[in-house]
Amino acid sequence: MKKQVYIVDDHPLVVDALNNLISKSDDLECIGSSDTIEKAFADIENLQPTLVLVDIQLKQNQNGLQLLKKLRTAFPNIAVIIISMLTDDTFVDRAFKLGAMGYVFKEDTTTQIVEAIHTVLRGDYFVSSSQATRLLGHLYRTSQKEEKDPIDRLSNRELEVFLMIGEGMPVKEIAANMGLAASTIETLRSRIKTKLSISENEKLIRVAVEWKYTQSKPEAAVP
């Protein structure tokens, strides 16, 4: 019996490429896809796939890590792999802490992506060879007690707000996207500034834009 895979990504070309890749494996089949957390959760609850591929940056500025957290709580037997163009250790680390069993980059080869799916379906964790090297370096730096990246101090919700600030979104728009009051976003923004030792909103915007730019690479469908 084929293992069923569900895709959560807001780029149609990526979804099509992943769907085609999965269809080439005799033991896998794609049973659906979505570009928002709400539809994805409803579909997954109904379809109960074996494995879910989740992008971090979704439609309407939603964060795939929030979906990951919900899935691990509601459906602990469904495996989740993060597939993203975000390569910073912050995202990789948080994904595994929230319960992901694999993390692959969209720039990884099709062979690596298929390997990730099969590895996770066997019950093992997966990181690509390039990630393994980075993670070893990260662990070494941590063991040497080097100063942490200030972004690591942010909570998951604060990181969401920080990313949206990096998109140039005003407080009211961030509040609408997250379903929170504007006053709550103001509080989160204040906490972010404190943790990053920033006093002015203008500087926070500049830092967020610059940091987000360093994490982004040209989006491309899976080769």
PyMOL commands that set and color helices and strands:
alter all, ss='L'
color gray80, all
select helices_A, chain A and resi 12-23+37-47+59-61+64-74+89-97+110-121+129-143+150-153+156-166+171-178+182-195+201-215
alter helices_A, ss='H'
color red, helices_A
select strands_A, chain A and resi 3-8+28-34+51-54+79-84+102-105+126-127
alter strands_A, ss='S'
color yellow, strands_A
deselect
rebuild
show_as cartoon
